[in-house]
Amino acid sequence: QLYLVESGGGLAQVGDSLTLSCAASGRQFSTFTMGWFRQAPGKEREFVSAITWSGGDTNYADSVKGRFTISRDNAKNTVFLQMNSLKPEDTAIYYCAASRGGKWGSVVTTVNGFDYWGQGTQVTVSS
């Protein structure tokens, strides 16, 4: 079992930066692929970014590529999402997720590719 708690969301202006954190409880954190998803009102939850257990490989949705950076600190059981150049369309609830078994590739760009989820943190970007 892995429990995930997101933090760092809030209100930002266009062009601002925010860093989201996801703290995990559980001894096996370093074995999980970690991901970030987001869900805007009236829309389905969508993939944002993912990172392998070692941090050696990352993946991003086209909509955030070049603006967002995912990273992890396995010693602190934490994964981060640095969000730069924020846009109004980035407004959503952001969810942290963990995938067992070292999965990678297209499966970790889907909701079904993840086994554990946090409760989400709201990010609102105003123009």
Secondary structure, 3 states (H helix, E strand, C coil): CCEEEEECCEEEECCCCEEEEEEEECCCHHHCEEEEEEECCCCCCEEEEEECCCCCCEEECCCCCCCEEEEEEHHHCEEEEEECCCCHHHCEEEEEEEEHHHCCCHHHHCHHHCCEECCCEEEEEEC
